[in-house]
Structures are given as structure tokens and as C-alpha cells.
Amino acid sequence: MLSRARSRPHRANPAPFLAGLLLAAAFSLLAGCSDVDDPSLHPVSDPRYDAPAPALRSEAYDPQRSVFWGDLHIHTSLSYDAYTFGVRALPDDAYTFAKGGTIQHAIGYPIRLSRPLDFAAVTDHAEFLGVARAMGEADPTGPVRLRDVLATGSPWRITYNYLRTTLSKMAGSETRKAAFGGGGYSSATNSAWREILASAERHNQPGRFTAFVGYEWTSMPQEYNLHRNVIYRSGQAPELPYTSLDSENPEDLWRALEEQRGQGMEMIAIPHNGNVSNGLMYDRVTFEGAPLGADYAALRMKNEPISEILQVKGQSETHPLLSSEDEFAAFELFDRVMSPSAEFSEPRGSYARDALKSGLEMSQRDGFNPYRFGVIGSSDGHNASAPVEEDRYHGKLPLIDGTVGLRLGESLLIPQAQNRGSRWSAMGLAAVWAEENTRASLFDAMRRKETYATSGPRIQVRFFGGWDFDRSTLADPAVIEKAYAAGVSMGGTLPVRPGGEAPRFVVMALRDPAGANLDRVQIIKAWVDTSGGAHEKIYDIAASGGRRPDPSTHRVGPVGNTVDVEAATYANTIGSAQLRALWSDPDFDAAREAFYYARVLEIPTPRWSTYDARRMGIAAPEPTSLQERAITSAIWYQPATGE
């Protein structure tokens, strides 16, 4: 079933829910304990984490734009859930990690990226910002050292007390009033926000590393995810973040951001995890259940030009129930809502491709489109880190998945269905094509949607559409300059060109130099028919190994699989280091509105769970391998008037 009745979300006090949710999660996790020796509790010396941090990349201004890699979704101990589940790291630690430095995981072992990022944002939850940490640090018994808790033979009672003390305080109405009503812990919230602002300024190095000011607005009506990360263009930000305690309605958030623009600030809000929104993230009615209108569409697109579609809690590109002809739609699925009930999340209205198609239908029928957005990836790491590398994966929340044994369900005896840590993913990253590595340049690129998402590897992808590209375009040394001059890049709209000629698209993909070869390049197309209904089709336009698409299906066969599961290795003996193609839509209808985006797939490589199983000395769970990917923002086509 792709649709089912559901009541509209209501505004509710989230404090008791948050406390109940975290306690329920803890109790389900701590149902029992085995005597399995967890290797994460006994870290060994590793030169990868002892060497000095690598130098940050420095790029000169480039009018043809360079790709910059970042994570716009990182939490520290200033977030109530991160602190409660064991994190003690602060924003400075998050930026140190993003810049290639080594920091300590909450369990006690070192963590580090293989290469620095170019930009990052600390996006701690605005709700109860800094409050849990202030309470924990003020506790005369002192915070429990999480590694010691997990290393005991029976940690559940200690951990129960560890959680209960903080969460019971957070749930109390008096504490909530104090936190946001001008007394008590208001100083904790103010102090935390000031620290976030100051840390971003300390670590921002124009031309070398960009630290964005941001926070997460954590709306969760009826336990369905409507979260947004708010990212500011400069260091100018409000006195305090706007929170879901003020309103759970995204429209109210957008209006608050509009007021801030009137005060000289500029920002965007980035939705994430539509996959667990139960159809609310990209709904066809407003939060209050009213029909969408042109004003709603304009307000939404002004504030939300991009969406995060790849992260730890799964992908939000598409779902097999929505895209039955897409054999890659089941990639890293997480389609249960984030509540103790873990009910199935309705796919319709929850995934980006479906939302973009809904936008086409509304544009055709009503003349407005609220879903004309681009895409990025980011991690949602809660250890002041970006856990995006499969072979270095260290989990999202320490108490849930901070060790190899916890992630694989070996250290705690809990049903696999309740072990969220086993189903989370090591992804993703934001890729932004910008002239230089500065707040303004990167932000403006996000505003124009010249962005794409990857599941972690740094696959380079260029995607252009135009009317005048030909075979000589790809061979031209000045291909990028001419592609910009004669067409539009990802995120753009093809200029009007009357007549029936099909547009042409240029895709150029280069493998991550430290990663796997490429399998194929695909174009995902969607269009509206004469009745206004949207359809989709997938075309394989370039493939490694000399594979050619079938003339009728436009698809190629599997690339093969070199993964040695037991050894957790793979070989670049298949695939290609780069793929490029000039493609023209063979099914083009000049009278029908459409969009196109590119998806680039790597050859199969080991999943994080396969690397962990090797460390644990057990059989790897399925899936043992995955095909990492890059997904670009779309290019839109609109018919000329009178077509």
C-alpha cells in the first residue's frame, strides 16, 4: 500500500516524548548482556590516528568551480540525545575532526577521517540546547564514564541510573520553563549557542576550511520526522535558535527565518530523513492539512532549496514500493519511524524522487511547484564526527552503536529487529561546486542547487544540460567552460527552446582516488503525461567493461563483485576509473515538463558490518557488500509557452 489514512500532526509538548523515547530505547538496548569480548573496548595502537593531521586543501578562486566536500549535520554533547547517550565532545572537537585531526570517541578510542573535509557545520538540536550537558556536569556524582559502563559484566543498572537522572529532569515542566523562560538553565542554552557561534568563528579559515553556523530544528509531530538543519551564510545569527518548542510547523520556521532576513541575516533550512516522516516531509497538503498554494510553494522554495537524502539513518532518494523498476532503490533502506513502536513509514511523501515528481504534477495542474529542490548528503553523526567511511565506521550514538559488538548485536542480547545500530549506514557527504572555499561561495552554490550527495566516497560528478552539445563537447579541453556557456549545470533549468528537439546532457564522473572503480552512470528521468500524472524511467548511459545498454530496456547487466567477505577486501580489477557520456533523451516530448538527474554507482565494496565482523571474528551479516553512489541535483525542462 502506498497510501493509508493518517491523522494530521498536532502541536504537542515534546519534552515528555523525548524523555520517553530515549528511555525506551535504552531499556530495549539494555535487556541483557553477553560475555563477548568487544574489540572496541580494547583499542590498539594504530598509526592512522597517531600521525599529525594532514594539511588542509587550499584552492584559488576558480570561475569554472571546484568541488568541495563537507558535512552539514554534526552533533556534539550540546545536543540532548548525544549527551544522554554518552557523548562529551564539544564543537571544537567536531571541527578538529572535520579538518582531519584525531579526537576521542565517547567509548575511549581514537577516531579520524582518512582525509580532511573542506567545510562542516555543527548542528546541535535547538531544543534543550546545552541543558542536558549542564545538568550532567552539575551532578555531584559526576558523569559516568561510558567505556567503564560498557566494559562491566552487567551494565544495564548503571546505565539506567545514568539516563534516568538527566532525562527525568529534562521531562519536567519546570525545567523546560527554566530552560526557555528566562531563568534556571536559560544560561546553559545561551552559553551553548554562544559556544557554537564562537567555535565556528575560531575554525573558519576562508580559502582553506569553512565552518558554517547552524543548528537543527527538531520537529517530530506524532513521532514522525520533520527535522531541518538551519545553515547561515555568515557569522550573523539570531540571539537564540528557533525551536520546535516554539512551533512544530515548518511554515512557522520559514516565517521566523524570513523575519531574520529582515534583520540582515541569510540562511537556508535543509530537510533530512524524509524516509522516516511517514509521508509528511513532502506531503501534498500543509502541516495543518490545508491544500498547498502558490504562496506556500514560494515560501518553501525560498527557504529550502536543497534536501539531505543520504545519511546515517538511511537514504531518502527513493523506495522500492515507489520505484519498482529501479533495481538499486533498496540501497541502505531505513523505513521505520524513529519511535519505540518502529512502525512502517509511509513511502509516499517521504522520498526525494517522489517529491520531485509530485512537484511536476502540481506545476502542470496548478502552476506552482514546492518541490523543485537540489540534494546533498551529510552524516548526522552524534560523536562530534562524520562516520561516513565504511572501514572506519564508529556509529552514530555511543550507547547504541559505539562499539563493534553493539553494532553487530553481539555484546548485548537484544532482538535484531530492535537493534537500530545494525541498520544504520556509514554515509553521507555533501558535494558542492563553488568558485572558492568560503561561506559566501559555498552557500550561494547551495542556493542555486549546484550540489550533489554521495554515500561517503568522494566521487567527482559534473552534470550539464543544453541544446547545443555534440560529440566534440566531451573531447574539448575547455569542456567545462563551454558547458557553462552553452548550458546549465545540476540544479538549473534548461532555457526555453521552441520546437521538438531533445536536450542533450553531459555527464563526467571520476572515481574517488582512494576508493573503488565505477560501475555505471545513470540518468533518472521523470515527466508528466497528458493527464498530468508523473512517471519515471532509468537509463544507463555509460558503463565499465564495454557493457552496452539493451536497446529496448536502456539498461546494462551487473558489473560483478570482487568482495572477499571473510577478509573484508575488494579489488579494482573490474570497473572504470572514469566514465563520461553525451546523452540525448530518446523518449523526449517537447510538450511535457520533466526533470533529469544523474546517479553514479561504484563497483561493490564491503559494508561497514563486514569490516566489523572481521574484527569481531564472526560471520558477516547480510548485506555483506554495497554499491556506494553519487546522486546529483536535477536539471528541469519546461515547455515553451504554447508547446
VOMAR-889597 format. One record per residue (C-alpha): residue in one letter; y, z, x; residue number from 1. Coordinates in steps of 0.05 Angstrom, whole numbers. Layout:
BEGIN
{A {Y Z X} NUM}
...
This chain:
BEGIN
{M {0 0 0} 1}
{L {68 -20 28} 2}
{S {108 18 -23} 3}
{R {99 80 -63} 4}
{A {142 126 -104} 5}
{R {180 179 -66} 6}
{S {236 224 -86} 7}
{R {304 216 -55} 8}
{P {322 263 2} 9}
{H {363 324 -15} 10}
{R {411 364 26} 11}
{A {378 427 50} 12}
{N {388 484 99} 13}
{P {346 460 159} 14}
{A {342 527 195} 15}
{P {281 556 159} 16}
{F {247 488 162} 17}
{L {258 482 237} 18}
{A {231 552 249} 19}
{G {171 540 204} 20}
{L {156 472 235} 21}
{L {157 498 306} 22}
{L {116 559 289} 23}
{A {65 518 251} 24}
{A {59 470 309} 25}
{A {50 528 357} 26}
{F {-4 561 314} 27}
{S {-42 496 306} 28}
{L {-40 485 381} 29}
{L {-59 555 400} 30}
{A {-120 560 356} 31}
{G {-165 573 416} 32}
{C {-172 564 490} 33}
{S {-227 539 535} 34}
{D {-241 557 607} 35}
{V {-229 486 632} 36}
{D {-193 485 698} 37}
{D {-128 447 684} 38}
{P {-104 410 747} 39}
{S {-31 412 725} 40}
{L {-32 487 736} 41}
{H {-52 477 809} 42}
{P {-4 424 837} 43}
{V {-20 397 906} 44}
{S {29 372 957} 45}
{D {50 300 942} 46}
{P {96 261 988} 47}
{R {123 223 928} 48}
{Y {160 286 908} 49}
{D {179 314 976} 50}
{A {218 255 1004} 51}
{P {294 252 997} 52}
{A {319 218 934} 53}
{P {326 142 942} 54}
{A {395 112 946} 55}
{L {426 92 881} 56}
{R {434 17 868} 57}
{S {505 -8 879} 58}
{E {525 -74 846} 59}
{A {590 -111 849} 60}
{Y {624 -139 787} 61}
{D {584 -199 762} 62}
{P {613 -244 708} 63}
{Q {543 -271 695} 64}
{R {519 -199 685} 65}
{S {464 -158 716} 66}
{V {410 -118 682} 67}
{F {418 -43 685} 68}
{W {363 7 668} 69}
{G {373 72 631} 70}
{D {351 126 583} 71}
{L {399 146 527} 72}
{H {354 200 498} 73}
{I {341 261 542} 74}
{H {338 334 521} 75}
{T {346 398 562} 76}
{S {339 472 548} 77}
{L {403 468 507} 78}
{S {361 438 451} 79}
{Y {328 490 406} 80}
{D {260 457 408} 81}
{A {259 444 483} 82}
{Y {278 516 500} 83}
{T {230 545 449} 84}
{F {172 504 477} 85}
{G {185 525 548} 86}
{V {240 481 579} 87}
{R {292 517 623} 88}
{A {324 457 657} 89}
{L {397 440 645} 90}
{P {438 376 641} 91}
{D {449 375 717} 92}
{D {374 373 725} 93}
{A {368 314 676} 94}
{Y {419 273 716} 95}
{T {386 293 781} 96}
{F {320 266 754} 97}
{A {352 202 727} 98}
{K {384 189 796} 99}
{G {316 193 830} 100}
{G {314 266 850} 101}
{T {256 315 843} 102}
{I {261 371 792} 103}
{Q {212 424 768} 104}
{H {173 413 704} 105}
{A {172 475 659} 106}
{I {100 487 678} 107}
{G {120 492 751} 108}
{Y {100 426 784} 109}
{P {148 374 812} 110}
{I {166 311 773} 111}
{R {203 249 795} 112}
{L {213 176 776} 113}
{S {187 123 823} 114}
{R {257 91 823} 115}
{P {325 117 800} 116}
{L {356 95 735} 117}
{D {425 63 731} 118}
{F {450 104 671} 119}
{A {430 161 627} 120}
{A {454 207 571} 121}
{V {436 279 556} 122}
{T {429 280 480} 123}
{D {413 352 462} 124}
{H {405 369 389} 125}
{A {474 385 359} 126}
{E {441 435 312} 127}
{F {437 504 344} 128}
{L {463 473 408} 129}
{G {452 525 463} 130}
{V {435 580 414} 131}
{A {360 587 429} 132}
{R {375 590 503} 133}
{A {429 642 494} 134}
{M {382 685 453} 135}
{G {325 678 502} 136}
{E {368 694 562} 137}
{A {397 755 526} 138}
{D {328 782 510} 139}
{P {319 846 552} 140}
{T {245 830 563} 141}
{G {265 765 596} 142}
{P {237 695 583} 143}
{V {163 686 592} 144}
{R {143 640 649} 145}
{L {106 585 614} 146}
{R {60 568 671} 147}
{D {35 640 673} 148}
{V {24 639 598} 149}
{L {-18 576 600} 150}
{A {-57 600 661} 151}
{T {-83 662 625} 152}
{G {-152 661 594} 153}
{S {-125 673 524} 154}
{P {-51 654 519} 155}
{W {-42 650 445} 156}
{R {-18 721 432} 157}
{I {33 719 488} 158}
{T {58 652 465} 159}
{Y {61 675 393} 160}
{N {109 731 412} 161}
{Y {146 683 458} 162}
{L {160 636 400} 163}
{R {168 687 344} 164}
{T {225 725 376} 165}
{T {270 664 384} 166}
{L {251 628 320} 167}
{S {258 687 274} 168}
{K {329 696 299} 169}
{M {344 622 291} 170}
{A {320 622 219} 171}
{G {364 680 197} 172}
{S {424 661 155} 173}
{E {470 710 191} 174}
{T {452 679 258} 175}
{R {464 610 230} 176}
{K {533 631 204} 177}
{A {549 662 270} 178}
{A {528 600 308} 179}
{F {573 554 268} 180}
{G {622 600 233} 181}
{G {666 624 290} 182}
{G {631 688 314} 183}
{G {569 713 349} 184}
{Y {534 654 380} 185}
{S {591 605 369} 186}
{S {607 619 442} 187}
{A {538 595 460} 188}
{T {548 529 423} 189}
{N {617 519 453} 190}
{S {592 536 522} 191}
{A {533 488 516} 192}
{W {577 430 493} 193}
{R {627 443 549} 194}
{E {569 443 599} 195}
{I {544 376 572} 196}
{L {613 346 580} 197}
{A {624 375 649} 198}
{S {556 354 674} 199}
{A {567 282 652} 200}
{E {633 281 689} 201}
{R {601 310 752} 202}
{H {547 258 754} 203}
{N {585 197 731} 204}
{Q {595 151 792} 205}
{P {626 84 769} 206}
{G {591 26 802} 207}
{R {530 66 821} 208}
{F {509 112 764} 209}
{T {535 121 693} 210}
{A {529 187 657} 211}
{F {546 180 583} 212}
{V {570 237 539} 213}
{G {525 243 478} 214}
{Y {485 287 430} 215}
{E {431 280 377} 216}
{W {447 286 303} 217}
{T {381 313 276} 218}
{S {378 298 201} 219}
{M {308 309 173} 220}
{P {311 309 96} 221}
{Q {244 327 65} 222}
{E {215 326 136} 223}
{Y {230 252 145} 224}
{N {264 229 208} 225}
{L {336 202 203} 226}
{H {357 222 273} 227}
{R {413 188 311} 228}
{N {438 193 383} 229}
{V {514 190 387} 230}
{I {539 159 452} 231}
{Y {613 159 473} 232}
{R {647 103 511} 233}
{S {686 151 555} 234}
{G {692 225 570} 235}
{Q {737 234 510} 236}
{A {695 271 458} 237}
{P {706 319 399} 238}
{E {711 394 405} 239}
{L {641 401 377} 240}
{P {588 351 355} 241}
{Y {580 333 282} 242}
{T {513 362 259} 243}
{S {463 354 203} 244}
{L {483 424 181} 245}
{D {549 391 162} 246}
{S {512 336 125} 247}
{E {444 303 128} 248}
{N {473 238 100} 249}
{P {482 184 154} 250}
{E {543 157 116} 251}
{D {577 224 127} 252}
{L {562 219 201} 253}
{W {592 150 204} 254}
{R {655 174 167} 255}
{A {662 231 216} 256}
{L {657 181 274} 257}
{E {710 138 240} 258}
{E {756 199 239} 259}
{Q {744 209 313} 260}
{R {762 136 326} 261}
{G {828 151 293} 262}
{Q {838 203 347} 263}
{G {827 152 402} 264}
{M {752 161 415} 265}
{E {700 106 413} 266}
{M {625 114 403} 267}
{I {562 87 371} 268}
{A {504 121 336} 269}
{I {433 98 354} 270}
{P {377 109 303} 271}
{H {309 124 331} 272}
{N {238 136 307} 273}
{G {244 98 243} 274}
{N {168 97 247} 275}
{V {166 169 222} 276}
{S {222 163 170} 277}
{N {175 148 111} 278}
{G {215 86 96} 279}
{L {284 119 96} 280}
{M {313 94 162} 281}
{Y {322 22 139} 282}
{D {319 33 64} 283}
{R {345 -15 11} 284}
{V {386 39 -23} 285}
{T {434 91 4} 286}
{F {416 162 23} 287}
{E {436 183 -48} 288}
{G {395 127 -80} 289}
{A {453 80 -98} 290}
{P {449 4 -87} 291}
{L {474 -20 -19} 292}
{G {541 -56 -17} 293}
{A {586 -94 30} 294}
{D {625 -32 48} 295}
{Y {561 5 67} 296}
{A {538 -54 109} 297}
{A {604 -59 146} 298}
{L {606 16 159} 299}
{R {534 18 183} 300}
{M {540 -41 230} 301}
{K {606 -16 260} 302}
{N {572 50 277} 303}
{E {500 28 291} 304}
{P {498 -39 328} 305}
{I {432 -22 363} 306}
{S {368 17 347} 307}
{E {319 52 393} 308}
{I {250 22 380} 309}
{L {206 45 438} 310}
{Q {198 119 457} 311}
{V {150 177 467} 312}
{K {138 185 392} 313}
{G {114 113 385} 314}
{Q {142 44 373} 315}
{S {186 23 315} 316}
{E {182 -53 324} 317}
{T {130 -67 270} 318}
{H {66 -42 238} 319}
{P {0 -78 225} 320}
{L {10 -68 150} 321}
{L {76 -106 155} 322}
{S {55 -158 206} 323}
{S {-18 -174 193} 324}
{E {-16 -238 235} 325}
{D {11 -202 296} 326}
{E {-48 -180 340} 327}
{F {0 -138 382} 328}
{A {30 -99 324} 329}
{A {-15 -38 333} 330}
{F {14 -22 401} 331}
{E {25 53 411} 332}
{L {26 69 336} 333}
{F {51 137 313} 334}
{D {56 133 238} 335}
{R {51 205 214} 336}
{V {114 243 195} 337}
{M {137 300 240} 338}
{S {116 358 197} 339}
{P {55 404 193} 340}
{S {27 361 136} 341}
{A {28 299 183} 342}
{E {27 253 122} 343}
{F {26 178 130} 344}
{S {96 149 140} 345}
{E {110 90 93} 346}
{P {118 28 138} 347}
{R {166 -10 92} 348}
{G {236 10 113} 349}
{S {211 44 177} 350}
{Y {207 -12 228} 351}
{A {259 -56 260} 352}
{R {228 -124 246} 353}
{D {221 -107 172} 354}
{A {293 -82 172} 355}
{L {319 -147 203} 356}
{K {280 -186 150} 357}
{S {310 -143 95} 358}
{G {378 -158 124} 359}
{L {365 -233 118} 360}
{E {345 -224 45} 361}
{M {408 -184 29} 362}
{S {451 -234 66} 363}
{Q {421 -291 25} 364}
{R {424 -255 -41} 365}
{D {485 -210 -35} 366}
{G {527 -238 21} 367}
{F {523 -177 67} 368}
{N {474 -152 119} 369}
{P {470 -78 141} 370}
{Y {412 -92 188} 371}
{R {439 -141 240} 372}
{F {425 -95 299} 373}
{G {400 -102 370} 374}
{V {347 -59 404} 375}
{I {337 -12 463} 376}
{G {283 35 487} 377}
{S {293 107 510} 378}
{S {245 165 523} 379}
{D {263 226 480} 380}
{G {239 267 539} 381}
{H {248 342 529} 382}
{N {237 364 600} 383}
{A {306 341 624} 384}
{S {267 279 645} 385}
{A {246 208 626} 386}
{P {169 209 621} 387}
{V {163 133 620} 388}
{E {114 118 676} 389}
{E {41 117 658} 390}
{D {15 142 726} 391}
{R {68 198 729} 392}
{Y {69 217 656} 393}
{H {84 291 645} 394}
{G {91 296 570} 395}
{K {147 310 520} 396}
{L {144 385 504} 397}
{P {112 432 555} 398}
{L {75 477 507} 399}
{I {45 417 470} 400}
{D {31 367 525} 401}
{G {58 394 591} 402}
{T {-10 393 627} 403}
{V {-67 343 635} 404}
{G {-113 390 596} 405}
{L {-65 400 539} 406}
{R {-53 325 531} 407}
{L {-127 309 531} 408}
{G {-146 367 486} 409}
{E {-189 399 540} 410}
{S {-150 463 553} 411}
{L {-141 483 480} 412}
{L {-195 476 427} 413}
{I {-157 441 372} 414}
{P {-177 381 328} 415}
{Q {-157 315 359} 416}
{A {-120 297 295} 417}
{Q {-73 356 306} 418}
{N {-62 342 379} 419}
{R {3 304 377} 420}
{G {8 304 452} 421}
{S {-53 259 457} 422}
{R {-19 207 413} 423}
{W {49 206 445} 424}
{S {68 150 492} 425}
{A {97 142 562} 426}
{M {157 100 541} 427}
{G {212 72 539} 428}
{L {274 46 575} 429}
{A {339 14 555} 430}
{A {357 -52 589} 431}
{V {430 -73 585} 432}
{W {462 -138 611} 433}
{A {531 -118 635} 434}
{E {583 -140 685} 435}
{E {582 -74 723} 436}
{N {552 -4 721} 437}
{T {608 33 686} 438}
{R {614 68 619} 439}
{A {660 15 591} 440}
{S {619 -45 613} 441}
{L {552 -17 591} 442}
{F {580 9 525} 443}
{D {612 -58 509} 444}
{A {546 -93 523} 445}
{M {511 -46 474} 446}
{R {566 -60 423} 447}
{R {553 -135 429} 448}
{K {477 -122 428} 449}
{E {462 -156 495} 450}
{T {406 -107 504} 451}
{Y {330 -102 502} 452}
{A {276 -49 501} 453}
{T {217 -40 548} 454}
{S {158 7 543} 455}
{G {172 31 614} 456}
{P {164 -26 664} 457}
{R {228 -59 689} 458}
{I {212 -129 665} 459}
{Q {273 -174 670} 460}
{V {285 -219 610} 461}
{R {340 -269 596} 462}
{F {343 -299 526} 463}
{F {394 -353 505} 464}
{G {401 -397 444} 465}
{G {442 -461 437} 466}
{W {443 -533 414} 467}
{D {452 -570 479} 468}
{F {398 -541 525} 469}
{D {348 -591 553} 470}
{R {293 -593 606} 471}
{S {344 -597 662} 472}
{T {373 -530 640} 473}
{L {317 -489 669} 474}
{A {318 -526 735} 475}
{D {393 -520 744} 476}
{P {413 -469 798} 477}
{A {472 -450 753} 478}
{V {427 -440 692} 479}
{I {457 -372 673} 480}
{E {529 -395 678} 481}
{K {514 -457 637} 482}
{A {472 -418 587} 483}
{Y {531 -372 573} 484}
{A {578 -431 569} 485}
{A {535 -473 523} 486}
{G {501 -420 480} 487}
{V {495 -346 462} 488}
{S {454 -291 493} 489}
{M {410 -239 459} 490}
{G {449 -203 404} 491}
{G {491 -264 389} 492}
{T {498 -313 331} 493}
{L {489 -388 340} 494}
{P {553 -426 327} 495}
{V {554 -467 264} 496}
{R {529 -538 275} 497}
{P {522 -581 213} 498}
{G {461 -626 208} 499}
{G {387 -615 214} 500}
{E {378 -609 289} 501}
{A {337 -549 311} 502}
{P {368 -500 361} 503}
{R {337 -492 429} 504}
{F {321 -427 464} 505}
{V {315 -410 537} 506}
{V {272 -350 558} 507}
{M {264 -328 630} 508}
{A {220 -268 646} 509}
{L {206 -236 714} 510}
{R {154 -182 724} 511}
{D {172 -112 747} 512}
{P {168 -119 823} 513}
{A {130 -53 826} 514}
{G {87 -69 765} 515}
{A {38 -116 732} 516}
{N {39 -191 724} 517}
{L {60 -222 659} 518}
{D {12 -247 605} 519}
{R {57 -287 558} 520}
{V {125 -297 527} 521}
{Q {131 -299 451} 522}
{I {185 -317 402} 523}
{I {184 -277 337} 524}
{K {219 -316 282} 525}
{A {238 -293 212} 526}
{W {272 -334 158} 527}
{V {286 -334 83} 528}
{D {255 -384 35} 529}
{T {288 -418 -24} 530}
{S {275 -358 -68} 531}
{G {307 -310 -18} 532}
{G {243 -278 8} 533}
{A {235 -266 83} 534}
{H {176 -290 124} 535}
{E {156 -283 198} 536}
{K {118 -324 248} 537}
{I {99 -314 321} 538}
{Y {100 -369 374} 539}
{D {70 -363 444} 540}
{I {118 -406 484} 541}
{A {95 -391 555} 542}
{A {31 -362 583} 543}
{S {-1 -349 650} 544}
{G {-63 -383 677} 545}
{G {-46 -451 649} 546}
{R {-61 -430 578} 547}
{R {-31 -475 525} 548}
{P {-15 -456 453} 549}
{D {-61 -484 400} 550}
{P {-21 -539 365} 551}
{S {-36 -510 296} 552}
{T {-30 -435 308} 553}
{H {20 -438 365} 554}
{R {-20 -382 400} 555}
{V {-59 -374 464} 556}
{G {-122 -333 477} 557}
{P {-127 -266 513} 558}
{V {-106 -262 586} 559}
{G {-166 -220 607} 560}
{N {-170 -148 632} 561}
{T {-177 -124 704} 562}
{V {-172 -49 689} 563}
{D {-223 -5 724} 564}
{V {-224 53 674} 565}
{E {-261 102 718} 566}
{A {-216 91 777} 567}
{A {-153 82 734} 568}
{T {-133 18 771} 569}
{Y {-118 -55 756} 570}
{A {-109 -118 797} 571}
{N {-55 -171 794} 572}
{T {-107 -225 801} 573}
{I {-90 -252 732} 574}
{G {-23 -265 700} 575}
{S {41 -293 730} 576}
{A {99 -262 768} 577}
{Q {148 -301 724} 578}
{L {148 -342 661} 579}
{R {202 -387 633} 580}
{A {207 -435 576} 581}
{L {253 -480 537} 582}
{W {232 -478 464} 583}
{S {254 -512 401} 584}
{D {232 -487 332} 585}
{P {181 -537 305} 586}
{D {189 -509 234} 587}
{F {265 -506 232} 588}
{D {300 -513 165} 589}
{A {375 -520 174} 590}
{A {388 -493 104} 591}
{R {353 -426 115} 592}
{E {382 -366 151} 593}
{A {338 -340 207} 594}
{F {333 -296 269} 595}
{Y {293 -303 333} 596}
{Y {276 -252 387} 597}
{A {233 -254 449} 598}
{R {174 -209 467} 599}
{V {144 -209 537} 600}
{L {75 -178 549} 601}
{E {45 -154 614} 602}
{I {-29 -161 631} 603}
{P {-70 -98 612} 604}
{T {-58 -36 655} 605}
{P {-85 35 650} 606}
{R {-54 80 597} 607}
{W {-28 149 617} 608}
{S {-90 180 585} 609}
{T {-135 140 632} 610}
{Y {-97 165 693} 611}
{D {-102 237 665} 612}
{A {-176 230 651} 613}
{R {-188 210 723} 614}
{R {-150 272 747} 615}
{M {-190 316 698} 616}
{G {-256 284 717} 617}
{I {-275 265 646} 618}
{A {-286 201 607} 619}
{A {-221 166 587} 620}
{P {-206 165 512} 621}
{E {-191 101 476} 622}
{P {-148 62 485} 623}
{T {-161 61 559} 624}
{S {-111 5 573} 625}
{L {-48 -23 542} 626}
{Q {-3 -84 548} 627}
{E {66 -60 567} 628}
{R {123 -102 540} 629}
{A {196 -120 534} 630}
{I {228 -135 467} 631}
{T {297 -168 463} 632}
{S {352 -163 413} 633}
{A {352 -222 365} 634}
{I {394 -285 361} 635}
{W {415 -302 290} 636}
{Y {423 -370 257} 637}
{Q {466 -380 196} 638}
{P {472 -447 159} 639}
{A {537 -483 158} 640}
{T {574 -478 92} 641}
{G {546 -530 44} 642}
{E {479 -536 81} 643}
